[in-house]
Amino acid sequence: MPIDIEQVVLRLHASENTKIHTLYNYYYHCKTVSEIAKIYVKDTATIRNWIRRFKQTGTVSRVVATPKRKFTVDHRLWIRKFFFNNPLSFLDEAQAAFKERWKKHISVSHIWGILNAFGIRWKAAERRAMHIKETDIMRFTFEVNSLDWSLYSIVFLDEVSFDNCGMVRKRSYALKGKKLLVRGDYQRLPCVSMLSFIGCNSILENYSTEGTFDRHKFIECCRKFVLESGHVKRYPGANSIWILDGAAIQADYVPLSPWHCSTVPSCLLSFFQPN
């Protein structure tokens, strides 16, 4: 498609290079505004505007209107301070707190942009990894195969703890390159612990306690499961082989009662799973 030079010259805004040439002709070649306007096919008022802008600003560039920021420096510093004091807060919680404090709306994406501008990144507050060695798996396999077992004779039991914070808030905000230091609300408050006995078809029994299980509570729950639940039979009967995870409270397991040895599981396997 052929280029119409007349359209390019007359219809488009002059480039900065053209404006510099006009100033050069005006100051160094001492040409008049009318002569320059005729050379560059511009109105004399346009040439005068270029000269006046250069005298006032020292540049020939167009004045670019700077958008007025809706949020001031105080607003941005407040958001940064909010996440320093509450690193585990969600973005929508910061949004609600900002609206309550400043009576202005702010989007979640804008909060995220402000955090990035301050070098604050999303980080894990708590990371856990499970490492099981091949030797532990082989040992567990050999121990199980040394017994007369079936699916109905095996019971898995484990303890889990729930609190009001640790199970939910797993991510938080901290400066890039810095370790996360959690203060304030991120506390291990009194929790509820549950000890579950899982059989072949379903959960056989659950026991709960306030706080965490100690050795005495653990042994007492095992005693109740053996003597009162009616699920445990003599080895190699139903639910007679228990598989534990090797926690400290299970390390020194003792018989539940000398005269109830016929109902006590004949084997307790400890499958160590280091955290």
PyMOL commands that set and color helices and strands:
alter all, ss='L'
color gray80, all
select helices_A, chain A and resi 5-11+16-27+33-40+44-57+73-85+91-102+108-117+134-145+151-153+215-227+248-250+258-260
alter helices_A, ss='H'
color red, helices_A
select strands_A, chain A and resi 120-124+154-162+171-175+192-198+203-210+241-244+267-270
alter strands_A, ss='S'
color yellow, strands_A
deselect
rebuild
show_as cartoon
